[in-house]
């Protein structure tokens, strides 16, 4: 019990109706001490964060801040069952993510007109959308790009499953439809409830995903411009991003956005600074390609929710600007290669190799660790991690503009949901072949009309290609519509009724986590 993978009954870590686990997972002396040291590190980051008076004030000013008490629990959920190098890979990822979010919020609250009131800092900040690439800021080394929705909405619901439910309710009381995607609806609700920090010289909004996203942007832009005097630029990346005919328009949108930032801040675009970030961004892409290559073999190493959450941070929020992330990438690759050479496994038995497709349930990102620990289903790679892997120019300004346009067209949450039939449906089977996958876990986000409209096509194509297809129905950020237990039951029924299999860890098949973090 303890040291070997699979030796711990992970279901025993849950208590019915309780908020916290019964006890910490025992992983053997060495790994338990290492895991505890990373828990202490995260507590140190949180403790240091709370020593700043502005951050203390924020706890009393913004309702969503209370969710950050659950940071250690969130990391525990995403490292469940891991041992050795795999545990170290996960903590290397989450250590940096926790530190980055803490830094983001500290800058926000210092510049916030409600709290820190640092006008000099505020004039150096450009507000970005939650799902938007931060790459435009690479050429402005004296400016800071911050997404207000990231800590208030996106990260909050990763920490506490019902974190944004009050804001969804506020938006619907305001008159928004209940079948709108909960993500933009929650963001609009935060704005309506006046629960966003107020700062920034300007804002760059983008048509990231869907009509609901643009609706939310409209509500927030009205408040930013009308009440706070913060000018907004709408960056309209082409929806049919795979077509050559739209690329000149896409590049012009990037030029216009750069000019807008220059006019609002007085800063000038710096190509030297941009190309320094571009080199780092390419180096990070090469590391990610190493991880994906390993996932095509019998012994994948960097997979699942940890890959997804880390990729979202490095690819979009960092974009080559922070050297520490490249250092972490290299460390992860070294650990992964070491485990690969030793043929180390993440769980005792690999029964199925799965591609995770569609828009994932934000209130249950640790569903993927549950898949591997309970049923031996290996979540090799998810749709949101399969973003652009092509190298961008490191020395040609004209090509760099088109490369930036490509990145904004292929942002997470839009590179598969827009661009036509090929990128959403056909590419799925190509990835199944590339990663030797025999199964697809297909997220069915109830409010995502683009994906749900192709339900029958996915079913038909799965039969043609001989792929096992499991639908996991959810409502993205509202667990009241589809609880976590229902997501697990979708898998349990398929595995028992269709495949006639028994769980790898029976204690996880039925767990009560309705009240847990």
C-alpha positions as CSV (number, residue, x, y, z in Angstrom):
1,X,0.0,0.0,0.0
2,X,1.3,3.5,-0.8
3,X,4.4,3.5,-2.8
4,X,3.2,1.5,-5.9
5,X,0.8,3.2,-8.3
6,X,-2.7,1.8,-7.9
7,X,-2.0,0.7,-4.3
8,X,-4.2,3.3,-2.8
9,X,-8.1,3.1,-2.9
10,X,-8.6,6.7,-4.0
11,X,-12.3,6.6,-3.4
12,X,-11.6,6.3,0.3
13,X,-10.3,9.9,0.2
14,X,-13.9,11.2,-0.2
15,X,-16.4,11.4,2.6
16,X,-20.1,11.6,1.7
17,X,-21.5,15.2,2.0
18,X,-18.1,16.6,3.2
19,X,-16.2,19.5,1.9
20,X,-12.7,18.1,2.4
21,X,-11.0,14.8,2.1
22,X,-10.7,12.3,4.9
23,X,-6.9,12.5,4.8
24,X,-4.0,13.1,2.4
25,X,-3.1,10.4,-0.1
26,X,-0.3,8.2,1.1
27,X,2.3,7.6,-1.7
28,X,5.2,6.1,0.2
29,X,7.7,8.1,2.3
30,X,9.6,9.7,-0.6
31,X,6.7,10.8,-2.7
32,X,4.5,11.8,0.2
33,X,7.3,14.1,1.5
34,X,7.8,15.5,-1.9
35,X,4.0,16.1,-2.3
36,X,3.8,17.7,1.1
37,X,6.7,20.0,0.2
38,X,4.8,21.2,-2.8
39,X,1.7,21.7,-0.7
40,X,3.9,23.8,1.6
41,X,5.2,25.8,-1.4
42,X,1.7,26.6,-2.5
43,X,0.7,27.6,1.0
44,X,3.7,29.8,1.1
45,X,2.6,31.5,-2.2
46,X,-0.9,32.0,-0.7
47,X,0.6,33.3,2.6
48,X,2.9,35.8,0.8
49,X,-0.1,36.9,-1.3
50,X,-2.2,37.6,1.8
51,X,0.6,39.7,3.4
52,X,-0.2,42.4,0.9
53,X,-2.9,44.7,2.3
54,X,-4.5,45.2,-1.2
55,X,-5.1,41.5,-1.5
56,X,-6.7,41.3,1.9
57,X,-9.0,44.1,0.9
58,X,-9.9,42.2,-2.3
59,X,-11.1,39.3,-0.2
60,X,-13.8,41.5,1.3
61,X,-14.5,43.4,-1.9
62,X,-14.9,40.6,-4.5
63,X,-17.1,37.6,-3.8
64,X,-15.1,35.3,-6.1
65,X,-11.9,35.7,-4.1
66,X,-13.1,33.2,-1.4
67,X,-12.7,30.4,-3.9
68,X,-8.9,30.8,-3.7
69,X,-8.9,29.1,-0.3
70,X,-9.3,25.9,-2.3
71,X,-6.0,26.1,-4.3
72,X,-4.3,23.3,-2.4
73,X,-7.3,21.0,-2.8
74,X,-7.5,21.7,-6.5
75,X,-3.8,20.6,-6.9
76,X,-4.5,17.5,-4.8
77,X,-7.4,16.5,-7.1
78,X,-5.2,16.8,-10.2
79,X,-2.3,14.8,-8.8
80,X,-4.4,11.9,-7.5
81,X,-2.7,8.5,-7.9
82,X,0.5,9.9,-9.3
83,X,4.0,8.7,-8.2
84,X,7.6,9.4,-9.1
85,X,8.4,11.5,-12.1
86,X,4.7,11.9,-13.0
87,X,4.0,13.5,-9.7
88,X,7.0,15.8,-10.2
89,X,5.8,16.7,-13.7
90,X,2.4,17.7,-12.4
91,X,3.8,19.8,-9.5
92,X,6.3,21.5,-11.8
93,X,3.3,22.6,-13.9
94,X,1.0,23.6,-11.0
95,X,3.7,25.4,-9.0
96,X,4.2,27.9,-11.9
97,X,0.5,28.2,-12.6
98,X,-0.2,29.1,-9.0
99,X,2.6,31.6,-8.9
100,X,1.5,33.2,-12.2
101,X,-2.1,33.6,-11.1
102,X,-1.0,35.1,-7.7
103,X,1.1,37.6,-9.6
104,X,-1.7,38.5,-12.0
105,X,-4.1,39.2,-9.1
106,X,-1.6,41.2,-7.2
107,X,-1.1,43.5,-10.2
108,X,-4.9,43.7,-10.7
109,X,-5.6,44.7,-7.1
110,X,-2.7,47.2,-7.0
111,X,-4.0,49.0,-10.1
112,X,-7.7,48.6,-9.1
113,X,-9.5,51.9,-8.6
114,X,-11.5,50.2,-5.8
115,X,-8.5,49.0,-3.8
116,X,-4.8,49.9,-4.7
117,X,-5.6,52.9,-6.9
118,X,-2.1,52.8,-8.5
119,X,-2.8,55.0,-11.5
120,X,0.7,54.7,-12.9
121,X,0.5,50.9,-13.0
122,X,-3.1,51.0,-14.4
123,X,-1.9,53.0,-17.4
124,X,0.5,50.2,-18.2
125,X,-2.1,47.5,-18.3
126,X,-4.0,46.3,-21.3
127,X,-7.1,44.2,-20.5
128,X,-7.4,41.0,-22.5
129,X,-10.2,38.5,-23.0
130,X,-10.2,35.3,-21.0
131,X,-9.8,33.1,-24.1
132,X,-7.5,35.4,-26.0
133,X,-3.9,35.0,-26.9
134,X,-1.6,37.5,-25.0
135,X,0.9,37.6,-27.9
136,X,0.1,41.2,-28.8
137,X,1.9,42.3,-25.6
138,X,5.1,40.6,-26.6
139,X,6.1,43.7,-28.6
140,X,5.3,46.0,-25.7
141,X,7.9,45.2,-23.0
142,X,6.8,48.1,-20.8
143,X,3.1,47.0,-20.8
144,X,1.3,44.3,-18.9
145,X,-1.5,42.2,-20.4
146,X,-4.1,41.0,-17.9
147,X,-7.4,39.1,-18.3
148,X,-9.9,40.1,-15.6
149,X,-12.1,37.1,-16.3
150,X,-9.3,34.6,-15.7
151,X,-9.2,34.9,-11.9
152,X,-12.9,35.9,-11.5
153,X,-14.4,33.2,-13.7
154,X,-12.1,30.7,-15.3
155,X,-9.8,29.8,-12.3
156,X,-12.6,30.3,-9.7
157,X,-14.7,27.4,-11.2
158,X,-11.6,25.2,-11.4
159,X,-11.2,25.7,-7.6
160,X,-14.9,25.5,-6.5
161,X,-17.4,23.9,-8.8
162,X,-20.3,26.3,-8.1
163,X,-18.1,29.4,-7.9
164,X,-19.8,31.3,-10.7
165,X,-23.4,30.2,-10.2
166,X,-24.4,33.4,-8.5
167,X,-23.1,35.4,-11.5
168,X,-25.0,33.2,-14.0
169,X,-28.1,33.9,-11.9
170,X,-27.4,37.6,-12.0
171,X,-27.1,37.6,-15.8
172,X,-30.4,35.7,-16.2
173,X,-32.1,38.1,-13.8
174,X,-30.8,40.9,-16.0
175,X,-32.6,39.3,-18.9
176,X,-30.1,37.0,-20.6
177,X,-31.3,33.7,-21.9
178,X,-30.7,30.6,-19.7
179,X,-29.5,28.5,-22.7
180,X,-26.5,30.8,-23.4
181,X,-23.1,29.3,-22.7
182,X,-22.4,29.7,-19.0
183,X,-18.9,31.1,-19.6
184,X,-19.8,34.4,-21.2
185,X,-23.0,34.5,-19.2
186,X,-20.9,34.3,-15.9
187,X,-18.5,37.0,-17.2
188,X,-21.4,39.2,-18.1
189,X,-22.9,38.5,-14.6
190,X,-19.6,39.6,-12.9
191,X,-19.7,42.8,-14.9
192,X,-23.4,43.5,-14.1
193,X,-22.8,42.8,-10.4
194,X,-19.8,45.3,-10.4
195,X,-17.5,42.5,-9.3
196,X,-14.6,43.2,-11.6
197,X,-11.6,45.2,-10.5
198,X,-11.4,48.6,-12.4
199,X,-8.0,49.3,-14.1
200,X,-6.4,49.5,-17.5
201,X,-5.3,52.0,-20.2
202,X,-7.4,50.1,-22.8
203,X,-9.0,46.7,-23.6
204,X,-8.6,44.3,-26.5
205,X,-11.6,42.1,-26.9
206,X,-11.8,39.3,-29.4
207,X,-14.5,37.2,-31.1
208,X,-13.0,34.2,-29.4
209,X,-15.6,31.5,-29.7
210,X,-19.3,32.1,-30.3
211,X,-22.2,34.5,-30.3
212,X,-22.5,34.2,-26.6
213,X,-18.9,35.3,-26.2
214,X,-19.6,38.4,-28.3
215,X,-22.7,39.1,-26.3
216,X,-20.7,39.0,-23.1
217,X,-18.0,41.3,-24.6
218,X,-20.7,43.8,-25.6
219,X,-22.0,44.0,-22.0
220,X,-18.5,44.4,-20.6
221,X,-17.4,46.9,-23.2
222,X,-20.4,49.0,-22.5
223,X,-19.4,49.2,-18.8
224,X,-15.7,49.7,-19.5
225,X,-16.2,52.5,-22.0
226,X,-19.4,54.1,-20.8
227,X,-18.7,54.1,-17.0
228,X,-14.9,53.7,-16.6
229,X,-13.6,55.5,-19.6
230,X,-11.5,52.6,-20.8
231,X,-11.5,52.3,-24.6
232,X,-12.1,48.9,-26.2
233,X,-10.9,47.4,-29.5
234,X,-12.8,44.6,-31.0
235,X,-10.3,42.2,-32.7
236,X,-12.4,40.3,-35.2
237,X,-10.4,37.2,-36.2
238,X,-11.9,35.3,-39.2
239,X,-14.1,32.4,-38.4
240,X,-13.1,30.4,-41.5
241,X,-9.5,30.5,-40.4
242,X,-8.4,27.6,-42.6
243,X,-9.0,29.6,-45.8
244,X,-6.2,31.5,-47.5
245,X,-8.5,34.3,-48.6
246,X,-9.0,35.6,-45.1
247,X,-5.4,35.9,-44.0
248,X,-4.8,39.4,-45.3
249,X,-7.8,40.6,-43.4
250,X,-6.6,38.7,-40.3
251,X,-3.2,40.3,-40.5
252,X,-4.7,43.8,-40.9
253,X,-6.7,43.2,-37.7
254,X,-3.4,42.6,-35.8
255,X,-1.9,45.8,-37.3
256,X,-5.0,47.7,-36.2
257,X,-4.8,46.3,-32.7
258,X,-1.1,47.2,-32.3
259,X,-1.9,50.8,-33.5
260,X,-4.8,51.0,-31.0
261,X,-2.5,50.0,-28.1
262,X,0.1,52.5,-29.2
263,X,-2.5,55.3,-29.4
264,X,-4.0,54.5,-25.9
265,X,-0.7,54.0,-24.0
266,X,1.9,56.1,-25.8
267,X,4.1,53.0,-26.1
268,X,5.7,51.9,-29.4
269,X,5.9,48.4,-30.7
270,X,9.4,46.9,-30.2
271,X,10.4,44.2,-32.7
272,X,13.5,43.2,-30.7
273,X,11.3,42.5,-27.7
274,X,8.8,40.6,-29.8
275,X,11.4,38.4,-31.5
276,X,12.9,37.5,-28.1
277,X,9.5,36.3,-27.0
278,X,9.0,34.5,-30.3
279,X,12.2,32.5,-29.9
280,X,11.1,31.4,-26.5
281,X,7.6,30.6,-27.7
282,X,9.0,28.4,-30.5
283,X,11.2,26.7,-27.9
284,X,8.1,26.0,-25.8
285,X,6.3,24.6,-28.8
286,X,9.2,22.2,-29.5
287,X,9.0,20.9,-25.9
288,X,5.2,20.4,-26.3
289,X,5.8,18.5,-29.5
290,X,8.2,16.2,-27.6
291,X,5.4,15.4,-25.1
292,X,2.9,14.8,-27.9
293,X,5.3,12.5,-29.7
294,X,5.7,10.4,-26.5
295,X,1.9,10.2,-26.4
296,X,1.8,8.4,-29.7
297,X,3.8,5.5,-28.2
298,X,2.9,2.8,-25.7
299,X,4.3,4.8,-22.8
300,X,2.8,8.4,-22.8
301,X,4.0,10.6,-20.1
302,X,2.6,14.2,-20.2
303,X,-1.2,13.8,-20.6
304,X,-4.7,14.6,-19.4
305,X,-5.9,17.5,-17.4
306,X,-2.4,18.5,-16.3
307,X,-1.3,18.9,-20.0
308,X,-4.5,20.8,-20.8
309,X,-4.4,23.4,-17.9
310,X,-0.7,23.9,-18.3
311,X,-0.9,24.3,-22.1
312,X,-3.7,26.9,-21.7
313,X,-1.4,28.9,-19.5
314,X,1.8,28.6,-21.5
315,X,0.3,28.9,-24.9
316,X,-2.2,31.7,-24.3
317,X,-1.4,33.6,-21.1
318,X,2.4,33.5,-21.3
319,X,3.1,33.3,-25.0
320,X,6.9,33.3,-24.5
321,X,7.1,36.3,-22.2
322,X,8.3,34.6,-19.1
323,X,11.6,32.6,-19.2
324,X,10.6,30.5,-16.1
325,X,8.0,28.6,-18.1
326,X,10.5,27.5,-20.7
327,X,12.8,26.3,-17.9
328,X,9.9,24.4,-16.5
329,X,9.1,22.9,-20.0
330,X,12.6,21.6,-20.3
331,X,12.5,20.1,-16.8
332,X,9.2,18.4,-17.7
333,X,10.7,17.0,-20.9
334,X,13.7,15.6,-19.0
335,X,11.5,13.9,-16.4
336,X,9.2,12.6,-19.1
337,X,12.1,11.2,-21.1
338,X,13.5,9.5,-18.0
339,X,10.2,7.8,-17.3
340,X,9.7,6.9,-21.0
341,X,13.1,5.2,-21.2
342,X,12.1,3.2,-18.1
343,X,8.7,2.4,-19.6
344,X,7.0,3.8,-16.5
345,X,3.2,3.9,-16.4
346,X,0.8,6.4,-14.8
347,X,-1.7,3.7,-13.7
348,X,-1.1,0.0,-13.3
349,X,-3.1,-1.0,-16.4
350,X,-3.8,0.8,-19.7
351,X,-7.1,-0.5,-21.0
352,X,-8.0,2.2,-23.5
353,X,-6.3,5.1,-25.2
354,X,-8.6,8.0,-25.5
355,X,-8.7,11.4,-27.3
356,X,-10.7,13.9,-25.3
357,X,-12.7,16.0,-27.8
358,X,-15.0,19.0,-27.4
359,X,-15.3,21.7,-24.8
360,X,-14.5,20.3,-21.3
361,X,-16.5,20.8,-18.2
362,X,-14.7,23.6,-16.4
363,X,-16.2,22.6,-13.0
364,X,-14.8,19.1,-13.3
365,X,-11.3,19.2,-15.0
366,X,-10.2,16.4,-12.7
367,X,-12.6,14.1,-14.5
368,X,-9.6,13.1,-16.6
369,X,-7.6,11.8,-13.7
370,X,-10.7,10.0,-12.6
371,X,-10.9,8.2,-16.0
372,X,-7.4,6.9,-15.8
373,X,-7.6,5.9,-12.1
374,X,-11.0,4.3,-12.1
375,X,-11.2,2.7,-15.5
376,X,-7.7,2.6,-16.9
377,X,-8.8,5.0,-19.7
378,X,-5.7,7.0,-20.7
379,X,-6.7,10.6,-21.7
380,X,-3.8,11.1,-24.1
381,X,-4.6,14.6,-25.4
382,X,-7.6,16.9,-25.4
383,X,-9.0,19.2,-28.1
384,X,-7.9,22.3,-26.3
385,X,-4.2,21.2,-26.2
386,X,-4.2,20.5,-30.0
387,X,-3.6,24.1,-30.9
388,X,-1.1,25.5,-33.4
389,X,2.3,23.7,-33.3
390,X,3.9,25.5,-36.2
391,X,6.9,27.7,-35.7
392,X,6.5,31.5,-35.9
393,X,9.0,33.9,-37.5
394,X,11.9,35.0,-35.3
395,X,13.3,37.7,-37.5
396,X,10.9,38.8,-40.3
397,X,8.4,41.6,-39.2
398,X,6.0,41.1,-42.1
399,X,5.8,37.3,-41.6
400,X,5.5,37.9,-37.9
401,X,2.2,39.8,-38.4
402,X,0.7,36.9,-40.3
403,X,2.0,34.5,-37.6
404,X,0.3,36.5,-34.9
405,X,-2.9,36.5,-37.0
406,X,-2.6,32.7,-37.2
407,X,-2.3,32.4,-33.4
408,X,-5.4,34.6,-32.9
409,X,-7.3,32.5,-35.4
410,X,-6.2,29.3,-33.7
411,X,-6.7,30.2,-30.1
412,X,-7.9,27.7,-27.6
413,X,-11.7,27.3,-27.7
414,X,-11.9,28.5,-31.4
415,X,-9.4,26.6,-33.5
416,X,-11.7,23.5,-33.6
417,X,-15.2,25.0,-33.1
418,X,-14.6,27.4,-36.1
419,X,-13.0,26.7,-39.4
420,X,-15.5,24.2,-40.8
421,X,-16.3,20.5,-40.9
422,X,-12.7,19.4,-41.4
423,X,-11.1,20.8,-38.2
424,X,-13.9,19.6,-35.9
425,X,-14.9,16.3,-37.3
426,X,-12.3,15.0,-39.8
427,X,-9.3,15.9,-37.7
428,X,-10.6,13.9,-34.8
429,X,-10.2,10.6,-36.6
430,X,-6.8,11.7,-37.9
431,X,-5.7,12.3,-34.3
432,X,-7.1,8.9,-33.3
433,X,-4.8,7.3,-35.8
434,X,-1.8,9.4,-34.9
435,X,-2.1,8.7,-31.2
436,X,-3.2,5.0,-31.7
437,X,-6.5,5.8,-29.8
438,X,-9.3,3.3,-29.7
439,X,-11.7,5.5,-27.8
440,X,-13.0,9.1,-27.8
441,X,-14.5,10.8,-24.8
442,X,-16.7,13.5,-26.4
443,X,-17.7,16.4,-24.2
444,X,-21.3,17.4,-25.0
445,X,-21.5,20.9,-23.8
446,X,-25.3,21.5,-23.7
447,X,-25.1,25.2,-24.6
448,X,-22.5,24.9,-27.4
449,X,-24.7,24.9,-30.5
450,X,-21.7,24.5,-32.9
451,X,-20.7,21.1,-31.5
452,X,-24.0,19.7,-30.5
453,X,-25.4,20.2,-34.0
454,X,-23.0,17.5,-35.3
455,X,-24.0,14.8,-32.8
456,X,-25.2,12.4,-35.4
457,X,-22.2,12.9,-37.6
458,X,-19.8,12.0,-34.8
459,X,-21.8,8.9,-34.1
460,X,-21.8,7.8,-37.7
461,X,-18.1,8.5,-38.2
462,X,-17.1,6.7,-35.0
463,X,-18.9,3.5,-36.3
464,X,-17.1,3.9,-39.7
465,X,-13.7,4.2,-38.0
466,X,-14.3,1.5,-35.4
467,X,-13.8,4.0,-32.5
468,X,-15.5,3.6,-29.1
469,X,-17.4,6.8,-28.4
470,X,-18.6,8.0,-25.0
471,X,-20.6,11.1,-24.7
472,X,-20.0,13.1,-21.5
473,X,-22.8,15.7,-21.1
474,X,-22.3,18.8,-19.1
475,X,-23.1,22.6,-18.9
476,X,-19.5,23.9,-18.8
477,X,-19.7,26.1,-15.6
478,X,-23.0,25.2,-14.0
479,X,-22.9,21.9,-12.0
480,X,-26.5,22.4,-11.0
481,X,-27.6,21.4,-14.5
482,X,-25.3,18.3,-14.8
483,X,-23.6,17.3,-11.5
484,X,-20.2,15.6,-11.5
485,X,-21.8,12.3,-10.6
486,X,-23.8,12.3,-13.8
487,X,-20.6,12.8,-15.9
488,X,-19.1,9.7,-14.2
489,X,-22.3,7.8,-14.7
490,X,-22.1,8.4,-18.4
491,X,-18.8,6.5,-18.4
492,X,-19.8,3.9,-15.9
493,X,-22.8,2.8,-17.9
494,X,-20.9,2.5,-21.1
495,X,-18.0,0.6,-19.6
496,X,-20.2,-1.9,-17.8
497,X,-23.1,-2.2,-20.3
498,X,-21.3,-2.0,-23.6
499,X,-17.7,-3.1,-22.9
500,X,-18.6,-5.4,-20.0
501,X,-15.5,-4.2,-18.0
502,X,-14.9,-3.9,-14.3
503,X,-13.3,-0.7,-12.8
504,X,-9.5,-0.6,-12.1
505,X,-10.3,1.0,-8.8
506,X,-13.8,0.0,-7.7
507,X,-13.8,2.6,-4.9
508,X,-13.9,5.4,-7.4
509,X,-16.9,4.1,-9.4
510,X,-19.4,5.7,-7.0
511,X,-18.2,8.6,-5.0
512,X,-20.0,11.5,-3.3
513,X,-18.2,14.7,-4.2
514,X,-21.3,16.9,-4.6
515,X,-20.2,19.1,-1.7
516,X,-16.4,18.8,-2.2
517,X,-14.2,21.4,-3.7
